[in-house]
Amino acid sequence: MKKYLREIEVSGLILVVIGIAMSWIVGTQYGVWPCAFGLLCWLITFLYKAFHWNEYEKENRQNIMILILAIIILFVQMLFRQ
């Protein structure tokens, strides 16, 4: 698992960006799924790193901020789309 953490994390980030872009361009119903799957992939790596906090402390702090930012962007977008 440790070997593939970076790839899973980057894949999740790319899916989140694709989901946000699709939501802005096509519509919220199409962008939610890639974004949700990307956040799920990212959550898997986040949880693994959380259980190994001493080894990944700096990355964990960055990931927490990025996850909060992505969730805020999605909520703000959903509020203004309706």
N, C-alpha and C positions, 0 to 999 in steps of 0.2 A: 504494500500500500504506500509506504513511504516513497517508493521509487516513482509513483505516478501522481503524487499530490499536486505538483506544479501543473501538469497537463490537465488534470481535472479542474483545478482552480481557474486556469486560463480559459478552458472551454466554458465553464460557468459564467465567467465574465463576458465572454463573447456572446453567449446566448442572452444574457441580460441586456447588453447593448442592442442586439438585434431585436429583442422583444420591445424595448423602449422605442426604437426607431419605427418598428412596424405599428406600434400603437399610435404614434404621431402621424404616420403616413396613411395606413390602411384603416385602422380602427382598433379600439381597445380590445375587442373580443378576439382579434387575431394576434395581438401582441402579448397578451397575458400568458399564453402557454409557453412560448420560448423563454420568456422572462421567469416564469415560475420554475421551469425545469432548470434554468441556469442558476437560480437562487438555491434550488435543491442540491445541485452539484456542488455549489460553493459551500452550502451548509455542511455537507459531508466532510469536506476538507477542513472546514472551520471546527467542527466537533472533534475530528482527529487531532488537530493541533491544540485544541483546548485541553484535551486529556494529556497532552505532552507540552504543557505550558512553558516549562523552563527552556525547552529546546527552541520553541517558536514564539517567544514572548513579543518580540518586535513586530513580527508578521501578524500576530493575533490582534494587536492594537490597531494596526492599519486595516485589517479585515473588518473589525467592528465598526470603524468609521465609514468604510465603503458600503457595508451592508445597510447601515442606518441611512446613508445618503440615497442609496438605490430605493429603499422602501419609501422614503419621504418623496422622492421624485414620482414614484408610482401613485402614491396617495394623492399628491397634488394634481397630477395629471387626471386621475379619475374624478376628482372634484370639479375640475374645470371642463371636462368633457360632457358632463351631464347637464 
